[in-house]
Amino acid sequence: QVQLVESGGGSVQPGGSLRLSCATSGFTFEHYDIGWFRQAPGKEREEISCISNGERDIYYADSVKGRFTISRDNAKNTVYLQMNSLKSEDTGVYYCAAADDYYSDHWPPLDYDYWGQGTQVTVSS
């Protein structure tokens, strides 16, 4: 059974930091690119970061570039998103998703095979 479980969300003041984790199971993790998405209230879901299966390629949306860092630990089947200098506009539900790199001919991938349930991040004073 495929599972992607996000954790590490919570409430933080502007300027603070959080580290999200995406723990996965049920598929061959090292074959998959992993992306982080967020959905702010009243807005469409957006992709904010992605790391390729071999860590060679990394994508950041302009809105998080320089503040967020994505990484992966293939031994633990886990991807992390370190979020620093958080802003109120970073508030939203954060999801991780997995895309089979073998079938991905676009970077970042256009289609994701598996999704997590999401974790809430609230940035507010």
TINU-647888 format. One record per residue: residue number from 1; x, y, z of N, C-alpha, C, O in turn. Coordinates in steps of 0.05 Angstrom, whole numbers, plus 5000, padded with zeros to 4 digits. Layout:
BEGIN
atom seq->NUM&n_x->X&n_y->Y&n_z->Z&ca_x->X&ca_y->Y&ca_z->Z&c_x->X&c_y->Y&c_z->Z&o_x->X&o_y->Y&o_z->Z
...
This chain:
BEGIN
atom seq->1&n_x->5017&n_y->4976&n_z->5000&ca_x->5000&ca_y->5000&ca_z->5000&c_x->5018&c_y->5025&c_z->5000&o_x->5035&o_y->5028&o_z->5017
atom seq->2&n_x->5013&n_y->5042&n_z->4981&ca_x->5028&ca_y->5066&ca_z->4978&c_x->5020&c_y->5087&c_z->4999&o_x->4996&o_y->5092&o_z->5003
atom seq->3&n_x->5039&n_y->5098&n_z->5013&ca_x->5034&ca_y->5119&ca_z->5032&c_x->5054&c_y->5141&c_z->5030&o_x->5078&o_y->5136&o_z->5027
atom seq->4&n_x->5044&n_y->5166&n_z->5031&ca_x->5061&ca_y->5190&ca_z->5034&c_x->5049&c_y->5205&c_z->5058&o_x->5026&o_y->5212&o_z->5057
atom seq->5&n_x->5065&n_y->5208&n_z->5079&ca_x->5055&ca_y->5221&ca_z->5103&c_x->5071&c_y->5245&c_z->5109&o_x->5095&o_y->5244&o_z->5115
atom seq->6&n_x->5058&n_y->5268&n_z->5108&ca_x->5071&ca_y->5293&ca_z->5115&c_x->5070&c_y->5299&c_z->5145&o_x->5050&o_y->5292&o_z->5158
atom seq->7&n_x->5090&n_y->5311&n_z->5155&ca_x->5091&ca_y->5319&ca_z->5183&c_x->5108&c_y->5344&c_z->5186&o_x->5123&o_y->5351&o_z->5168
atom seq->8&n_x->5106&n_y->5357&n_z->5209&ca_x->5123&ca_y->5380&ca_z->5215&c_x->5109&c_y->5406&c_z->5212&o_x->5121&o_y->5427&o_z->5218
atom seq->9&n_x->5084&n_y->5406&n_z->5203&ca_x->5070&ca_y->5431&ca_z->5201&c_x->5063&c_y->5442&c_z->5228&o_x->5066&o_y->5429&o_z->5249
atom seq->10&n_x->5052&n_y->5466&n_z->5228&ca_x->5044&ca_y->5479&ca_z->5253&c_x->5041&c_y->5509&c_z->5250&o_x->5039&o_y->5519&o_z->5227
atom seq->11&n_x->5040&n_y->5523&n_z->5272&ca_x->5038&ca_y->5552&ca_z->5272&c_x->5064&c_y->5564&c_z->5280&o_x->5078&o_y->5555&o_z->5298
atom seq->12&n_x->5071&n_y->5585&n_z->5265&ca_x->5097&ca_y->5599&ca_z->5270&c_x->5093&c_y->5628&c_z->5264&o_x->5076&o_y->5636&o_z->5248
atom seq->13&n_x->5109&n_y->5645&n_z->5277&ca_x->5109&ca_y->5673&ca_z->5272&c_x->5124&c_y->5680&c_z->5246&o_x->5142&o_y->5665&o_z->5239
atom seq->14&n_x->5118&n_y->5702&n_z->5234&ca_x->5133&ca_y->5711&ca_z->5210&c_x->5163&c_y->5712&c_z->5217&o_x->5171&o_y->5722&o_z->5239
atom seq->15&n_x->5179&n_y->5703&n_z->5199&ca_x->5208&ca_y->5702&ca_z->5203&c_x->5217&c_y->5675&c_z->5215&o_x->5241&o_y->5670&o_z->5216
atom seq->16&n_x->5199&n_y->5659&n_z->5224&ca_x->5206&ca_y->5634&ca_z->5236&c_x->5212&c_y->5612&c_z->5216&o_x->5212&o_y->5617&o_z->5192
atom seq->17&n_x->5217&n_y->5588&n_z->5226&ca_x->5224&ca_y->5565&ca_z->5210&c_x->5208&c_y->5541&c_z->5217&o_x->5199&o_y->5537&o_z->5240
atom seq->18&n_x->5204&n_y->5524&n_z->5197&ca_x->5193&ca_y->5497&ca_z->5201&c_x->5207&c_y->5478&c_z->5183&o_x->5217&o_y->5486&o_z->5162
atom seq->19&n_x->5207&n_y->5453&n_z->5191&ca_x->5218&ca_y->5432&ca_z->5173&c_x->5196&c_y->5411&c_z->5169&o_x->5188&o_y->5397&o_z->5188
atom seq->20&n_x->5188&n_y->5408&n_z->5144&ca_x->5168&ca_y->5388&ca_z->5137&c_x->5182&c_y->5363&c_z->5129&o_x->5204&o_y->5363&o_z->5117
atom seq->21&n_x->5169&n_y->5340&n_z->5135&ca_x->5179&ca_y->5314&ca_z->5127&c_x->5157&c_y->5300&c_z->5111&o_x->5133&o_y->5304&o_z->5116
atom seq->22&n_x->5165&n_y->5285&n_z->5092&ca_x->5147&ca_y->5268&ca_z->5076&c_x->5158&c_y->5240&c_z->5077&o_x->5177&o_y->5233&o_z->5063
atom seq->23&n_x->5146&n_y->5224&n_z->5094&ca_x->5155&ca_y->5196&ca_z->5097&c_x->5138&c_y->5178&c_z->5078&o_x->5114&o_y->5180&o_z->5077
atom seq->24&n_x->5152&n_y->5162&n_z->5062&ca_x->5139&ca_y->5146&ca_z->5042&c_x->5142&c_y->5116&c_z->5046&o_x->5161&o_y->5108&o_z->5059
atom seq->25&n_x->5124&n_y->5101&n_z->5034&ca_x->5127&ca_y->5072&ca_z->5035&c_x->5109&c_y->5061&c_z->5013&o_x->5091&o_y->5074&o_z->5003
atom seq->26&n_x->5114&n_y->5036&n_z->5005&ca_x->5097&ca_y->5022&ca_z->4986&c_x->5105&c_y->5026&c_z->4957&o_x->5091&o_y->5015&o_z->4939
atom seq->27&n_x->5127&n_y->5040&n_z->4951&ca_x->5137&ca_y->5042&ca_z->4924&c_x->5167&c_y->5045&c_z->4925&o_x->5179&o_y->5050&o_z->4946
atom seq->28&n_x->5180&n_y->5043&n_z->4902&ca_x->5209&ca_y->5044&ca_z->4900&c_x->5218&c_y->5073&c_z->4901&o_x->5220&o_y->5086&o_z->4880
atom seq->29&n_x->5223&n_y->5083&n_z->4925&ca_x->5228&ca_y->5111&ca_z->4929&c_x->5250&c_y->5122&c_z->4911&o_x->5247&o_y->5144&o_z->4901
atom seq->30&n_x->5271&n_y->5108&n_z->4908&ca_x->5294&ca_y->5119&ca_z->4893&c_x->5288&c_y->5122&c_z->4863&o_x->5305&o_y->5133&o_z->4849
atom seq->31&n_x->5266&n_y->5112&n_z->4854&ca_x->5258&ca_y->5115&ca_z->4826&c_x->5240&c_y->5140&c_z->4821&o_x->5234&o_y->5147&o_z->4799
atom seq->32&n_x->5233&n_y->5153&n_z->4843&ca_x->5213&ca_y->5174&ca_z->4841&c_x->5224&c_y->5202&c_z->4847&o_x->5239&o_y->5206&o_z->4866
atom seq->33&n_x->5215&n_y->5221&n_z->4831&ca_x->5218&ca_y->5249&ca_z->4838&c_x->5197&c_y->5256&c_z->4858&o_x->5174&o_y->5247&o_z->4857
atom seq->34&n_x->5204&n_y->5273&n_z->4877&ca_x->5185&ca_y->5281&ca_z->4898&c_x->5181&c_y->5311&c_z->4898&o_x->5201&o_y->5327&o_z->4899
atom seq->35&n_x->5156&n_y->5319&n_z->4897&ca_x->5150&ca_y->5348&ca_z->4897&c_x->5135&c_y->5356&c_z->4922&o_x->5121&o_y->5340&o_z->4935
atom seq->36&n_x->5138&n_y->5382&n_z->4929&ca_x->5122&ca_y->5394&ca_z->4950&c_x->5103&c_y->5415&c_z->4937&o_x->5111&o_y->5431&o_z->4920
atom seq->37&n_x->5079&n_y->5414&n_z->4946&ca_x->5058&ca_y->5432&ca_z->4936&c_x->5046&c_y->5446&c_z->4960&o_x->5048&o_y->5436&o_z->4983
atom seq->38&n_x->5034&n_y->5469&n_z->4955&ca_x->5018&ca_y->5481&ca_z->4977&c_x->4993&c_y->5493&c_z->4965&o_x->4992&o_y->5501&o_z->4941
atom seq->39&n_x->4972&n_y->5494&n_z->4981&ca_x->4947&ca_y->5506&ca_z->4974&c_x->4939&c_y->5526&c_z->4995&o_x->4933&o_y->5518&o_z->5018
atom seq->40&n_x->4940&n_y->5551&n_z->4988&ca_x->4932&ca_y->5572&ca_z->5006&c_x->4902&c_y->5575&c_z->5005&o_x->4889&o_y->5567&o_z->4986
atom seq->41&n_x->4890&n_y->5586&n_z->5027&ca_x->4861&ca_y->5589&ca_z->5027&c_x->4851&c_y->5605&c_z->5003&o_x->4861&o_y->5627&o_z->4998
atom seq->42&n_x->4832&n_y->5594&n_z->4989&ca_x->4820&ca_y->5608&ca_z->4966&c_x->4837&c_y->5609&c_z->4941&o_x->4830&o_y->5622&o_z->4922
atom seq->43&n_x->4859&n_y->5594&n_z->4941&ca_x->4877&ca_y->5594&ca_z->4918&c_x->4881&c_y->5566&c_z->4907&o_x->4875&o_y->5547&o_z->4921
atom seq->44&n_x->4891&n_y->5565&n_z->4883&ca_x->4897&ca_y->5539&ca_z->4871&c_x->4922&c_y->5527&c_z->4883&o_x->4940&o_y->5542&o_z->4893
atom seq->45&n_x->4924&n_y->5501&n_z->4882&ca_x->4948&ca_y->5488&ca_z->4891&c_x->4972&c_y->5495&c_z->4872&o_x->4969&o_y->5496&o_z->4848
atom seq->46&n_x->4995&n_y->5500&n_z->4884&ca_x->5018&ca_y->5507&ca_z->4868&c_x->5041&c_y->5490&c_z->4877&o_x->5044&o_y->5482&o_z->4900
atom seq->47&n_x->5058&n_y->5483&n_z->4857&ca_x->5082&ca_y->5468&ca_z->4863&c_x->5104&c_y->5488&c_z->4873&o_x->5109&o_y->5508&o_z->4859
atom seq->48&n_x->5116&n_y->5482&n_z->4895&ca_x->5136&ca_y->5500&ca_z->4905&c_x->5164&c_y->5489&c_z->4904&o_x->5184&o_y->5504&o_z->4905
atom seq->49&n_x->5167&n_y->5463&n_z->4903&ca_x->5194&ca_y->5451&ca_z->4901&c_x->5192&c_y->5423&c_z->4892&o_x->5172&o_y->5409&o_z->4895
atom seq->50&n_x->5214&n_y->5413&n_z->4880&ca_x->5215&ca_y->5385&ca_z->4871&c_x->5244&c_y->5377&c_z->4871&o_x->5262&o_y->5392&o_z->4865
atom seq->51&n_x->5249&n_y->5352&n_z->4878&ca_x->5276&ca_y->5340&ca_z->4877&c_x->5275&c_y->5315&c_z->4861&o_x->5258&o_y->5298&o_z->4865
atom seq->52&n_x->5294&n_y->5312&n_z->4842&ca_x->5294&ca_y->5288&ca_z->4825&c_x->5303&c_y->5264&c_z->4841&o_x->5314&o_y->5266&o_z->4863
atom seq->53&n_x->5298&n_y->5240&n_z->4829&ca_x->5305&ca_y->5216&ca_z->4844&c_x->5334&c_y->5214&c_z->4850&o_x->5341&o_y->5203&o_z->4871
atom seq->54&n_x->5351&n_y->5223&n_z->4833&ca_x->5380&ca_y->5222&ca_z->4838&c_x->5391&c_y->5248&c_z->4850&o_x->5416&o_y->5251&o_z->4852
atom seq->55&n_x->5374&n_y->5266&n_z->4857&ca_x->5381&ca_y->5292&ca_z->4870&c_x->5396&c_y->5310&c_z->4850&o_x->5406&o_y->5331&o_z->4859
atom seq->56&n_x->5398&n_y->5303&n_z->4825&ca_x->5412&ca_y->5320&ca_z->4806&c_x->5397&c_y->5346&c_z->4800&o_x->5409&o_y->5367&o_z->4796
atom seq->57&n_x->5371&n_y->5344&n_z->4799&ca_x->5354&ca_y->5366&ca_z->4792&c_x->5337&c_y->5375&c_z->4816&o_x->5325&o_y->5359&o_z->4829
atom seq->58&n_x->5337&n_y->5401&n_z->4820&ca_x->5320&ca_y->5412&ca_z->4841&c_x->5306&c_y->5437&c_z->4830&o_x->5318&o_y->5453&o_z->4816
atom seq->59&n_x->5280&n_y->5439&n_z->4837&ca_x->5264&ca_y->5461&ca_z->4828&c_x->5253&c_y->5476&c_z->4852&o_x->5245&o_y->5464&o_z->4872
atom seq->60&n_x->5253&n_y->5503&n_z->4850&ca_x->5240&ca_y->5519&ca_z->4869&c_x->5223&c_y->5540&c_z->4855&o_x->5231&o_y->5552&o_z->4835
atom seq->61&n_x->5199&n_y->5544&n_z->4864&ca_x->5183&ca_y->5567&ca_z->4854&c_x->5196&c_y->5593&c_z->4863&o_x->5210&o_y->5594&o_z->4884
atom seq->62&n_x->5192&n_y->5613&n_z->4847&ca_x->5204&ca_y->5639&ca_z->4854&c_x->5196&c_y->5649&c_z->4882&o_x->5211&o_y->5663&o_z->4895
atom seq->63&n_x->5172&n_y->5642&n_z->4890&ca_x->5161&ca_y->5652&ca_z->4915&c_x->5176&c_y->5641&c_z->4939&o_x->5173&o_y->5652&o_z->4961
atom seq->64&n_x->5191&n_y->5619&n_z->4936&ca_x->5204&ca_y->5606&ca_z->4959&c_x->5234&c_y->5605&c_z->4955&o_x->5249&o_y->5597&o_z->4973
atom seq->65&n_x->5244&n_y->5612&n_z->4931&ca_x->5272&ca_y->5610&ca_z->4925&c_x->5289&c_y->5626&c_z->4945&o_x->5283&o_y->5649&o_z->4950
atom seq->66&n_x->5310&n_y->5614&n_z->4955&ca_x->5327&ca_y->5627&ca_z->4975&c_x->5318&c_y->5625&c_z->5003&o_x->5333&o_y->5631&o_z->5022
atom seq->67&n_x->5293&n_y->5615&n_z->5007&ca_x->5283&ca_y->5612&ca_z->5035&c_x->5278&c_y->5583&c_z->5042&o_x->5281&o_y->5575&o_z->5065
atom seq->68&n_x->5270&n_y->5567&n_z->5022&ca_x->5264&ca_y->5538&ca_z->5027&c_x->5286&c_y->5521&c_z->5015&o_x->5298&o_y->5528&o_z->4995
atom seq->69&n_x->5290&n_y->5498&n_z->5027&ca_x->5310&ca_y->5479&ca_z->5018&c_x->5298&c_y->5451&c_z->5018&o_x->5289&o_y->5442&o_z->5039
atom seq->70&n_x->5299&n_y->5438&n_z->4996&ca_x->5288&ca_y->5410&ca_z->4994&c_x->5312&c_y->5391&c_z->4995&o_x->5333&o_y->5397&o_z->4985
atom seq->71&n_x->5308&n_y->5368&n_z->5007&ca_x->5328&ca_y->5347&ca_z->5008&c_x->5314&c_y->5320&c_z->5011&o_x->5291&o_y->5319&o_z->5017
atom seq->72&n_x->5330&n_y->5299&n_z->5006&ca_x->5318&ca_y->5273&ca_z->5009&c_x->5338&c_y->5254&c_z->5021&o_x->5363&o_y->5258&o_z->5018
atom seq->73&n_x->5328&n_y->5234&n_z->5035&ca_x->5344&ca_y->5213&ca_z->5047&c_x->5334&c_y->5187&c_z->5036&o_x->5314&o_y->5176&o_z->5045
atom seq->74&n_x->5347&n_y->5176&n_z->5016&ca_x->5337&ca_y->5151&ca_z->5003&c_x->5338&c_y->5127&c_z->5022&o_x->5323&o_y->5108&o_z->5018
atom seq->75&n_x->5356&n_y->5128&n_z->5042&ca_x->5357&ca_y->5106&ca_z->5061&c_x->5332&c_y->5106&c_z->5079&o_x->5325&o_y->5085&o_z->5090
atom seq->76&n_x->5320&n_y->5129&n_z->5083&ca_x->5297&ca_y->5131&ca_z->5100&c_x->5271&c_y->5135&c_z->5084&o_x->5249&o_y->5138&o_z->5096
atom seq->77&n_x->5273&n_y->5135&n_z->5058&ca_x->5250&ca_y->5139&ca_z->5040&c_x->5234&c_y->5165&c_z->5048&o_x->5210&o_y->5165&o_z->5049
atom seq->78&n_x->5249&n_y->5186&n_z->5054&ca_x->5238&ca_y->5210&ca_z->5064&c_x->5249&c_y->5234&c_z->5050&o_x->5272&o_y->5236&o_z->5043
atom seq->79&n_x->5231&n_y->5254&n_z->5045&ca_x->5239&ca_y->5279&ca_z->5034&c_x->5233&c_y->5301&c_z->5054&o_x->5213&o_y->5299&o_z->5069
atom seq->80&n_x->5250&n_y->5321&n_z->5055&ca_x->5247&ca_y->5343&ca_z->5074&c_x->5244&c_y->5369&c_z->5060&o_x->5253&o_y->5373&o_z->5037
atom seq->81&n_x->5230&n_y->5388&n_z->5073&ca_x->5229&ca_y->5415&ca_z->5063&c_x->5235&c_y->5434&c_z->5086&o_x->5218&o_y->5437&o_z->5104
atom seq->82&n_x->5259&n_y->5445&n_z->5086&ca_x->5266&ca_y->5464&ca_z->5107&c_x->5256&c_y->5492&c_z->5098&o_x->5263&o_y->5501&o_z->5076
atom seq->83&n_x->5240&n_y->5504&n_z->5115&ca_x->5227&ca_y->5529&ca_z->5108&c_x->5237&c_y->5550&c_z->5128&o_x->5231&o_y->5549&o_z->5152
atom seq->84&n_x->5251&n_y->5570&n_z->5118&ca_x->5262&ca_y->5592&ca_z->5134&c_x->5249&c_y->5618&c_z->5126&o_x->5237&o_y->5621&o_z->5104
atom seq->85&n_x->5252&n_y->5638&n_z->5143&ca_x->5242&ca_y->5665&ca_z->5137&c_x->5213&c_y->5664&c_z->5128&o_x->5206&o_y->5676&o_z->5107
atom seq->86&n_x->5197&n_y->5650&n_z->5143&ca_x->5169&ca_y->5646&ca_z->5134&c_x->5154&c_y->5672&c_z->5135&o_x->5158&o_y->5689&o_z->5151
atom seq->87&n_x->5135&n_y->5673&n_z->5115&ca_x->5118&ca_y->5697&ca_z->5112&c_x->5089&c_y->5689&c_z->5115&o_x->5083&o_y->5665&o_z->5113
atom seq->88&n_x->5072&n_y->5708&n_z->5119&ca_x->5044&ca_y->5702&ca_z->5122&c_x->5033&c_y->5689&c_z->5096&o_x->5015&o_y->5672&o_z->5098
atom seq->89&n_x->5044&n_y->5696&n_z->5074&ca_x->5035&ca_y->5685&ca_z->5048&c_x->5044&c_y->5656&c_z->5044&o_x->5036&o_y->5643&o_z->5025
atom seq->90&n_x->5060&n_y->5645&n_z->5063&ca_x->5067&ca_y->5617&ca_z->5062&c_x->5046&c_y->5599&c_z->5075&o_x->5048&o_y->5575&o_z->5074
atom seq->91&n_x->5026&n_y->5612&n_z->5087&ca_x->5005&ca_y->5597&ca_z->5100&c_x->4990&c_y->5580&c_z->5080&o_x->4983&o_y->5589&o_z->5058
atom seq->92&n_x->4984&n_y->5555&n_z->5088&ca_x->4969&ca_y->5537&ca_z->5071&c_x->4973&c_y->5508&c_z->5079&o_x->4986&o_y->5502&o_z->5098
atom seq->93&n_x->4961&n_y->5491&n_z->5064&ca_x->4964&ca_y->5462&ca_z->5068&c_x->4986&c_y->5453&c_z->5049&o_x->4985&o_y->5458&o_z->5025
atom seq->94&n_x->5006&n_y->5439&n_z->5060&ca_x->5029&ca_y->5430&ca_z->5044&c_x->5026&c_y->5400&c_z->5039&o_x->5021&o_y->5384&o_z->5057
atom seq->95&n_x->5030&n_y->5393&n_z->5014&ca_x->5028&ca_y->5365&ca_z->5005&c_x->5054&c_y->5356&c_z->4992&o_x->5067&o_y->5372&o_z->4979
atom seq->96&n_x->5061&n_y->5331&n_z->4996&ca_x->5082&ca_y->5320&ca_z->4980&c_x->5070&c_y->5300&c_z->4960&o_x->5048&o_y->5289&o_z->4965
atom seq->97&n_x->5084&n_y->5295&n_z->4938&ca_x->5074&ca_y->5278&ca_z->4917&c_x->5098&c_y->5265&c_z->4904&o_x->5120&o_y->5275&o_z->4903
atom seq->98&n_x->5093&n_y->5241&n_z->4892&ca_x->5114&ca_y->5226&ca_z->4879&c_x->5108&c_y->5221&c_z->4850&o_x->5085&o_y->5214&o_z->4842
atom seq->99&n_x->5128&n_y->5225&n_z->4833&ca_x->5125&ca_y->5221&ca_z->4804&c_x->5147&c_y->5201&c_z->4795&o_x->5171&o_y->5205&o_z->4801
atom seq->100&n_x->5139&n_y->5181&n_z->4781&ca_x->5159&ca_y->5161&ca_z->4771&c_x->5178&c_y->5175&c_z->4751&o_x->5169&o_y->5183&o_z->4729
atom seq->101&n_x->5203&n_y->5176&n_z->4757&ca_x->5222&ca_y->5191&ca_z->4740&c_x->5224&c_y->5179&c_z->4713&o_x->5230&o_y->5193&o_z->4693
atom seq->102&n_x->5220&n_y->5152&n_z->4710&ca_x->5223&ca_y->5139&ca_z->4684&c_x->5203&c_y->5150&c_z->4664&o_x->5209&o_y->5151&o_z->4640
atom seq->103&n_x->5180&n_y->5159&n_z->4673&ca_x->5159&ca_y->5168&ca_z->4655&c_x->5158&c_y->5199&c_z->4654&o_x->5140&o_y->5210&o_z->4640
atom seq->104&n_x->5176&n_y->5212&n_z->4668&ca_x->5175&ca_y->5241&ca_z->4669&c_x->5193&c_y->5253&c_z->4647&o_x->5218&o_y->5250&o_z->4649
atom seq->105&n_x->5182&n_y->5265&n_z->4626&ca_x->5198&ca_y->5278&ca_z->4606&c_x->5197&c_y->5308&c_z->4608&o_x->5204&o_y->5322&o_z->4589
atom seq->106&n_x->5188&n_y->5318&n_z->4630&ca_x->5186&ca_y->5346&ca_z->4635&c_x->5196&c_y->5351&c_z->4663&o_x->5193&o_y->5335&o_z->4681
atom seq->107&n_x->5209&n_y->5374&n_z->4667&ca_x->5219&ca_y->5382&ca_z->4693&c_x->5209&c_y->5409&c_z->4701&o_x->5212&o_y->5429&o_z->4686
atom seq->108&n_x->5197&n_y->5411&n_z->4725&ca_x->5189&ca_y->5389&ca_z->4742&c_x->5167&c_y->5372&c_z->4729&o_x->5154&o_y->5381&o_z->4710
atom seq->109&n_x->5162&n_y->5349&n_z->4740&ca_x->5142&ca_y->5331&ca_z->4728&c_x->5115&c_y->5345&c_z->4725&o_x->5107&o_y->5361&o_z->4742
atom seq->110&n_x->5100&n_y->5337&n_z->4704&ca_x->5073&ca_y->5349&ca_z->4700&c_x->5052&c_y->5332&c_z->4715&o_x->5031&o_y->5342&o_z->4723
atom seq->111&n_x->5058&n_y->5307&n_z->4718&ca_x->5038&ca_y->5289&ca_z->4731&c_x->5051&c_y->5274&c_z->4754&o_x->5074&o_y->5265&o_z->4752
atom seq->112&n_x->5036&n_y->5272&n_z->4775&ca_x->5046&ca_y->5258&ca_z->4799&c_x->5028&c_y->5234&c_z->4804&o_x->5004&o_y->5235&o_z->4800
atom seq->113&n_x->5041&n_y->5212&n_z->4812&ca_x->5026&ca_y->5187&ca_z->4815&c_x->5013&c_y->5184&c_z->4842&o_x->4991&o_y->5173&o_z->4845
atom seq->114&n_x->5027&n_y->5193&n_z->4863&ca_x->5018&ca_y->5189&ca_z->4890&c_x->5019&c_y->5215&c_z->4906&o_x->5037&o_y->5232&o_z->4901
atom seq->115&n_x->5000&n_y->5218&n_z->4924&ca_x->4998&ca_y->5243&ca_z->4939&c_x->4994&c_y->5237&c_z->4969&o_x->4983&o_y->5216&o_z->4976
atom seq->116&n_x->5004&n_y->5254&n_z->4986&ca_x->4999&ca_y->5253&ca_z->5014&c_x->4974&c_y->5268&c_z->5021&o_x->4961&o_y->5280&o_z->5004
atom seq->117&n_x->4967&n_y->5267&n_z->5047&ca_x->4942&ca_y->5280&ca_z->5056&c_x->4946&c_y->5309&c_z->5064&o_x->4926&o_y->5323&o_z->5067
atom seq->118&n_x->4970&n_y->5317&n_z->5067&ca_x->4975&ca_y->5346&ca_z->5073&c_x->4980&c_y->5352&c_z->5102&o_x->4971&o_y->5337&o_z->5120
atom seq->119&n_x->4994&n_y->5373&n_z->5107&ca_x->4999&ca_y->5383&ca_z->5134&c_x->4995&c_y->5414&c_z->5133&o_x->5004&o_y->5427&o_z->5115
atom seq->120&n_x->4983&n_y->5424&n_z->5154&ca_x->4976&ca_y->5453&ca_z->5154&c_x->5000&c_y->5469&c_z->5165&o_x->5013&o_y->5462&o_z->5185
atom seq->121&n_x->5006&n_y->5491&n_z->5151&ca_x->5026&ca_y->5510&ca_z->5160&c_x->5012&c_y->5537&c_z->5162&o_x->5000&o_y->5547&o_z->5143
atom seq->122&n_x->5014&n_y->5549&n_z->5185&ca_x->5002&ca_y->5575&ca_z->5190&c_x->5024&c_y->5594&c_z->5199&o_x->5037&o_y->5590&o_z->5220
atom seq->123&n_x->5027&n_y->5616&n_z->5185&ca_x->5047&ca_y->5636&ca_z->5192&c_x->5031&c_y->5662&c_z->5199&o_x->5019&o_y->5675&o_z->5182
atom seq->124&n_x->5033&n_y->5668&n_z->5224&ca_x->5017&ca_y->5691&ca_z->5234&c_x->5029&c_y->5702&c_z->5260&o_x->5041&o_y->5687&o_z->5276
atom seq->125&n_x->5026&n_y->5728&n_z->5263&ca_x->5036&ca_y->5740&ca_z->5287&c_x->5013&c_y->5741&c_z->5308&o_x->5017&o_y->5751&o_z->5330
